[in-house]
Every structure is written in structure tokens, then in C-alpha cells.
Amino acid sequence: SSNAPLVEALVRAAENGEANGAIRPAHQLKGAAAYLGAHALVEAAAAAERSARANDLAALRREVERLQQGYAGLARHIQAYLQERGSG
């Protein structure tokens, strides 16, 4: 997926304690999730962005974990949808 590098960049920044480096990928993921209508992912990305801007690394790591789970769920949903359409 074209958004996987953003997720990876966000995870890497959070793991390395680089709150400033998490702002841009969180913001970009928020926009991509909004475009897809993935509201839970929008909320998680927005919370990660807020935490990064506040330099709250503990909150950032929690939100990144939530965002990873939401992203994985969305990816599974899209994959299932595409498989269903392909078999029809």
C-alpha cells in the first residue's frame, strides 16, 4: 500500500522517541484515512499528531499502537473486499 511507508515512518519515530519526526506522517495518514472514510483511523492519526506536537512520547506510542491496529484492520477489510469482487 502507498500508505505503509507513512505507518512505518510513524512507528519508527515513536520507537526512537522522535516526536517531531512523527508529526508529518501522522498528519498525512490522517488525511489519507479521511479520504477513505476510515473514521477510527482518522481519530487515531489525529491523536498521534496531537501527542507528537505536545512531545508526549508515552501518549504518542499508545496512539501509534492504536493506529497500527486500525490500519491493519482497514487493510484486511480492503483485501477481503477486493477478493470478493474478483471472484464475482
Secondary structure as UniProt FT lines:
FT   TURN            2..3
FT   HELIX           4..15
FT   TURN            16..17
FT   HELIX           19..36
FT   HELIX           39..53
FT   TURN            54..55
FT   HELIX           57..87
//
